[in-house]
Amino acid sequence: MEDLASDNVKVYGISYDPQSSLTDFVDQYDLSYDLLSDVDSEVIKKFGILNTLIAPEDSERMYGLPFPGVYVTDESGVVTEKFFYRHYASRASAGSIVDSALGDVLMPKEAPNESLRNDQVEITAFLADESLKFEVRSVLYVRLELEEGLHVYSGDLPKGYVATTVSIDETPGLRVGTLSYPATRPKTFEALGVTLDVYEGVVEIAVPVSLTAEVMNWTLPDKPEVMEIPVRVDYQACSETVCYRPKTETLTVSAPVSPLSMPRRR
């Protein structure tokens, strides 16, 4: 909330509940942002997110609910980003929304992270949030900071070249989404007669991650307090004249597991 406020970003939650219910909800969960009462779901309908799977005649009490999600708008109210998922329980994390709203990838001070450095590159893996929450989609960023004059490759490459890839081993209780790689630039190597896609400078690869019921199961006697996320980075660093041997680096990000939200005791 502080990061958003410092950049003049305001947060609102909108639902079809009456003001009295929203007031009680804010008090119960000690919320620090405003909730707005959308009478008769008029705003929900205008945004086209009315839950059409609920018919008025089938459930008078539930009719009017939206498909849950988040919109980021500019000062004129134009939508610049949206976060919606197929499962109603899935949500975007605060950290991923902050990165999108501010247009920059920030590593929170308390974010779990792991880094290593060699003669070619510094690699840092960090979470967009301070912890992982059940079915809340955070982002694990893998940042490569290449030494000046070096590049790494991407895309379809001739034999003998290695593309830069990030992978996470299958981990019980952790759902990994589709990775997002940044744009490359073509680089021509006249001596070799080829043009290849490369990364230079700072490279940030985004990996959506969230906790599943496998780790948050109510029946488990001892729920884990930390999720160990194994990160593998494959790359080959090169200069204009020399290509180093391909490398595989492994890092482990120890992400705290937040408990399920429960009403505040009065």
N, C-alpha and C positions, 0 to 999 in steps of 0.2 A: 504493500500500500504506500509506503514511503517513497519507493522508487517511482511509482506511477504518479503520485502527487507532485513530486519534484519536476515532472515533465508535463504537468497540467492535464493528466489523464484522470478522469473521474469514473468510479465504478458504481453501477446500479444493478440490482437484481430485480427482475420483473416476474410477477406471477398473477394469477387471477384471484388470489385470496383477498379477503377483505382487510382493511387497514388494521383492525383489531387483532386478527390472527398474525399478521406480519409483525406487529409490535411485540406480541408475546414470543414470536420466534426469535427476533433479534435479542430479546432479553435472555431467552433460554440458552442461546448459543454464543452470546456475547459478541455479536457481529460488529465490525467496524466500518461497514459501508451501508448505503441506503437501499431499502427495499421499496419498490413501487407497486401499488395495487392497480392492476389493469382490469377495471370493471368490465364484465361481459367479454373479456379477452379481445378487446378491440385492437389493441396494438399487436397482440399475438397474431391476429388474423391478417393485419396489414403487412406484417413481415412474412406471411406465408408459412408459418411454422405451427399452425394449429394441428394438434394430433388427430388426424383424420381416421385413425384406427379406433377411436372412441366415438360412437354415435350417440346423439342426444337421447334417443329412445332406449339405448342399452344401459347407459350410466349417467343419470342426471347429475350425480355428485361429482363424477370425474370429467365430464364433458367441459371443454374449455382449456384443458392442459395443453401446453406447447410441447413440441419435440424439443428436448433440452439442448442447449448449446450456448455459445458465446459469440457476440458480434463485437468487432472493433470498428468504430466509426471516426471520421475526421470531424473538424469543427463544424462542418456543414451538415453533418448527419449522414454522409455517404459512407457505406460499408467498405472498409479497406481490408478486412480479414475476418474469417469466420472459423469457428471450431464446432463441428457437429459430428457425432459418431453414431454408428448403427445401433449400438446397444444403449438403452436408456440410462444405464448406471455409469457409463463412461463419461468422464469430464476432462477438460484441458486443465493442466496444472497452472498455478499462478506464475511460475517461472517462465513457462512457454508462452503465456499470454503477454507477460512483460516484454520478452524478447521481440515478439511480433509487434506489439503496440509501439515500442520505442525504436524499432527498426535496427536493433543491434543485439548481439549476443553478449550478455553480461554473465560473469561468473560470480554468483553471490558469495559474500565473505564466508558464510558458514556452509557453503555447498561442499558435499563430499567430492573428493578429487584425488587423482593419482597422476604423477608425472615422472618422466625420465628424460635424460638428455645424453646425446652422443656428439660426435664431431660433425654430424650432418644435420641433425634436426632435434628440436625439443618437442616432445609429445605430451599433451595434457588431456586427460579424460575427466570430465566433470559433469555433474548433474545440474540442471537448470533450477532445481529446488533444493531446499535443505534436507528433504526426506522424501520417501516414496509413500503414497497413499493408495488405498484399495481402489482400483479401477479409475484412478486419476492419471491421465497420460502426461508424464513428464518427458523431458528430452535429455538424453545423454549426449553431450558434445565431445567429439574427439578433435582436438586442435593440433595441427602440425605447424610448427614455426621453423621454416627452412633457413639454413645459413645462406648468407648473401652469395649469389652466383650459382646456387643449386636449384634444381627442379625435380619434381617427381611426375610420374605418368598416370594417365587415366584412359579409359575407353578401350577400343579394340586395337591391339598392338601387334607389330610383327613379332615373330618368334625371337626369343632372347631378351625381350623387354617385359617388365613386370608392372602391372597396374596397381595403383594405390587402392587398397580395400580395407574396410573395417568389418569385423564380425564379432558376434557375441555367442559363446557356446550355449547350447540349450541348458536353461537353468530352471528347475522346478519353481513355480510360483511367479515367474517373470515372463511377461508377454513383450515380445520385441516387434515393433512395427517396421514398415518399409523405410530403409535408410535414405537420406537425402544428401546427395553430393553436390558441392558447389559447381558453378560453371567453370569450364577450363578455357584455355586459350591455345590456339594452334601455334606451334613453334617449328620452324623449318631448319633442318640440319642439312646444309648444302653439301657437306663432305659425304654424307650418307645418301643424299638424294631422297629424303623422306620428310614429311610433315606430320608431327605427332601432337596429340592433345596433352598439355602439361599443366601442372600447378606450380606456382612460385609464391614466395613470401609466406603468408599465413593461410592455411587451409582449414576450414571447419566443416566437419561431417556430422550431421544430426541423426541420432538414433532414438526414435520414440520408444519409451519403455513404461510399463505399468505393472502393478501387482495384481495377481489373480486370486480367485477363491482357494487355489491350491495351497497358498501360504497363509491366507486370512481365514481359513475354515474355523468356524465357531467351535467345532468339536475337538480341535487340537488342544491338548493340555498346556503345551508351551509354544506360544507363537514366537517366531524369530524376531529379534529386535533389530537385526541388521541383514540386509540383502547384499551378498557378495556378487558383484557383476564382473564377470571375466571379459576383458576387452582384448581383441587381437588386431594388430595393425600390420599389414603387409605393404611394403613399398620398396622402391629402388631409386636412390638419389643419384643424380648425375649433374655434371657441370657441362660446359661447352665441349670439353675435350675428354672427360673421364666419366665412366659409369662405374659406380661402386657395386659391390655384390648386393643382390636383393637381401632384405632383412625382414624378420618377423619379430615384432616387439609385443610383449604382453603386459597388461596393466590390470589391476583389480580395484574397482571403485566400491568402497564399503558404504552403502547407503542406508541410513537409519530407516526403520519401518515405523510409520506413524500408526497409532491405534485407530480403530474405527471411531468416527464421531459419535459422541453420546451427549444427551442433554446435560447441561450444567446442573449440578445438585443445588437445590435451594436451601 
